Amino acid sequence: MAGVMDSVNQRTQLVGQNRLELLLFRLNGAQLYGINVFKVREVLQCPELTVLPKSHPVVRGVANIRGATIPILDLSMATGLPGLQEDTRNSFVIITEYNTKTQGFLVHSVERIVNMNWEEIHPPPKGTGRDHYLTAVTRVDNRMVEIIDVEKVLAEVAPSSESVSAGVVDAEVQDKATLLRVLTVDDSSVARKQVSRCLQTVGVEVVALNDGRQALDYLRKLVDEGKKPEEEFLMMISDIEMPEMDGYTLTAEIRSDPRMQKLHICLHTSLSGVFNQAMVKKVGADDFLAKFKPDDLAQRVVDRIKATH
């Protein structure tokens, strides 16, 4: 297990090539689950947990890891399955960073890392209903791997404010915003709703799509009809991690097409760090914003409105 994460820092060359690496793990049964390696800081045997009174039932406790107090969530229970029953010392914790926050996910076992193309990652099958916790599925060695919508889990366990503070949007901006549209792209239904509600507070109309492939097809159809995306939309706000096509590849494709390359692009992601900002420049995006801070997101749109109108 000590070697599983040894080479994570050498894997960044995959990004921008529509590739990713998944850390595979199990919860209660034989089903395999996956999480993007770029969200993972380390994997370790579950340390001693301190139970906090009145905490959310999914939070099994907190652990002191490298000088930081980190909440440990039972990922099985968080996704509607029975919680891990055995002594937690026999389990593993995947330390992750989402939306600039650090938390650990308690899992039964950790398998290995697999290198994949985003084209091999697909949206959940139709018919799974609205209450599922999947953001995507794939196959590894002929076995189904389910990729959990961690943003949905975190939104339920520790909801963040979705309201925009007073003063961020003034009446003049709102008046101009009513004539404008923003294209948003995100595979997480929770993230799409969060972004849409925030942008509706600003006053713009929102067109929300589910992944990079869908967005690229949509934009190509627009330009085939003789329309200019930069005139149709104030900006595009896109997630990075998405099935079929990631946000980096989507941006690179848009920038390589003279008919749509003027579209203003802001990459909005729960992936954190300086590395991602460097990738933003590499693929030609205009801006980068960590999820999910309503005031920051609204301010980006307000600034864009003021700059163009």
N, C-alpha and C positions, 0 to 999 in steps of 0.2 A: 504493500500500500504506500510505503514511503516514496516509491518511485513514480507513482501515478501522476503527480503534478510537477515533477522535476523540470519538465521541458516546456511548461506553459508559456513562459516568457519568450520562447523561441518560435512560437506558433503564429505570431502576428502577421507573417507574410501571407497567410491564407486570406486575410480580409482584403476585400477589393477584387477578389477573383471569384466571387459568388461561392466561396467555400467556407466551411465552418468545421469545428470539431465538437463532438458531443461527448460528455462524460455520462456513461451509462450506469444506472443504479436500479435497485429493487426496493420496493416498500414491503408489503406483507406477503405477497405471493411470488409467482414465477414471472409475472408481467415485468417487462423492461421499460424503464423510463429514461429520458435524456434531458440534459441541461447543457447549454452552450458553455464551453470551457472559458470563454471570455468573461462570464459572470462569476467564475469560481476563483476564490483566492487561495483556498487550501482545502484538503480533505484530511480528517483525523478521526481516530477512535473517539467516541463520545466521552468528553471529560465529565467530571462531577458537576451536577447541575444543582443550582439553588432555586427552589420553587418560590415564586412570588405570589403572595396572597392576592386574590381578586384579579389575577391576570386572565387573559383570554384562554379558554380551555385548550386551544391548539398550542399555546406556548407552554412547553414542558418545563421550562425554567430558564435561567440565565447561566452563562459560563464565563469565567475569566480566561480569555485567550490572548496571549501576548500583551497583557496589560490593559486590554479593553473588555468591557462587560457587554456580552453579545447575547441577544435573545435566541433561544433554540426552539424552532417550530417543528412539531410533528407533522411532516408533509403528508403522511397517510391520512391522518385525521383531518387535515386542512382541505383535502380533496374529497371528503365525504366517505372515506373508507374507515374501517376500524383502526384505532390508533395502535402504534407498536406496543405490544404487551410485555415483551421480555425486558429484562434488566437493560437499561439504556447503555450500560458499560459495554455490552456486546454489540451495540449498534455503531453507526458512523455518523459523523456530522459533515455536511458540505457547507463550508463558509462561503457566502456569496455577497456580492454587492449589486444592489438594484436601486435605481433612483437615488443614488448618493447615500443610501443607507446599507449598513452591514447587518446580516442575520445569518443564523445557521439553520440548515434543514436536516432534521433527524431522519435517517433512512436505515433500512435493514442492512444493506450491503452495497458496496461500490464495485462495479465490474472492471471497466476499462474505458479508454478513450478511442473513438473512431473518427476518422477523417471523412467528411462527406461534402457533397455539392448541395447548395440550397435547392437546386432543381429536383433533388431526391426527397426534399421535405415538402409535405403536402398538407393542405388544410384538413381539419377533421372531417370525416365522412358525413354527408348529409344524413339527417335522421338521428344524430347524437343528441339533439335537443338543445335547449338554451342554457341548461344548468350544468353542463359538463365543464371540466377544468382543463380541457385540452386546447392548446393553441396550434398544434400541428402533430402529424404522425409521419413515420418513415419505417423502412424495413432494414434490418441489419442481419445478415446471415439467414435470410428468409424468416425472420421473426419480427413481429410488429413492435415498434418502439413508440411510446407515447411521450410527447413533449408537453409538459404542464404549463398552463398559463399562470406563471408565477405572479404577474401583476394583479390578476384576479384574486389570488390567494392573499397577497399582501393588502389589497384594498379591503378585504373582508376582515382580516385580523387587526390591521392598524390603519383604518381609513384616514386619508389625508384630506385636508380642506380643498374643495374644488371651486371655492368662491374667489372672485377677483376683488382685491381691496379697493375701497373708495379712493378716487383720485387717479387711478391708473388710466381710466378711460373717461375722457371729458365729452361733453355734449357735441362739440364740433366734430370730434373724431367719429362718434357714433352716427352722426348725421351722414358723414361721408361713407362710413362702413356699410350702410344699408344697400349701397349700389355695387358692393364688391363681393367677390367669391374667393374662398380659400380651399385648396385641394389638400386633404389629409389622407395619409396612407399608414395603416397600422393593422397588424394581424390580431391584436388583442381586442376583444369586444369591449372590455373595460376601458382600455386606453382610448379607443375611438370615442366612447361616450364622454370620457373626461375632457378630451381635447375639444370635442364638438360643443359641450356645454360652456367651456371657457371662451371659445371663439364667438359663440352666440351672445355672450355677455358683451363682447366688443361691438357686436352688431353685424358682422359679416355673415353671408350665406356660406354654409359648409357642404362640400361634396366629399364624402368619406368612402374610401376604397380599402380593400382588405390585404393587399400585398403588392409587391413591386411589379410583378408580371401583369397584374390587372391594371395597375396605374400606367405602365408603359403602353399597353394595348389601348387604353382609354386616350392617352395623349396622342398616340399615332393616328387614331381615328379622327381626332380633332384636326390635326394638321392635314390629313388626307381630304378633309372637308373644306380646306382652305382657311381654317381658323388659326390664330396665333395664341399659344398657351399663355404667353406673358400678358396678353390682352384679356384673355378669358379669366385668368386668376391673378389675384394680388401676389400669391406665393404658394408654394407647395411645402407642407410640413410632413416629413416622412420619418417613420421608424427606421431603424437599421436592420434589426433581426426580423426577417419575414420569410415564410415558405415561398418556394418557387424562385424568388429573386430578392436579394437583400437590398437595403437602401443605398449602399455604396455602389452596387452594380447599376441600380436604377438611375442614380445620379450620373454615373459615367456614361450610360446610354443616352440620357437626355443631352448631356454636354457634347456628345459626338454627333448629334443630329442638328444641322444648322437651322432647321425649321422650328426647333423647340429649345435651343440652347440658351435663350435669354430668360427662361423661366427662373424666378428667384426660388432657391431651394434652401430650406432649413432642416437639418437632420435632428430629430428629436428622439432621444434614446435613453434607456435605462442603463446602457453601457457607459461606464464612467472612465475618466482618466485622460491624461495628456495625449496618449497614443491615439485616441479617437479624434481629437482635434487635428492631429497631424494627418489622419486619413481623410478628414473633411476637406482639407486643402488639396490633398493628392487627387481626389476624384472630382474636385471642382465645385463643391457645395459652397453656398454663400455664408452659412451660419451653422452653429452647433449649439444645441441646448439639452441639458440633462432633464429627464423626466422627474417628477411631474410637479412643477411649481407654477400655479395658475398665474400669479402676477408676472413672472418672467416671460411666460408664453404670451400672455396678453400684451405685454410691453413690446415684444418682438413684432407683433402684428400692428400695434399702434405706431411704432417707429416706421414700419414699412408704409403704412397709410400716409404718414406725414412726409415721408421721403418722395412718394410718387404722386401725391395729390396736394 
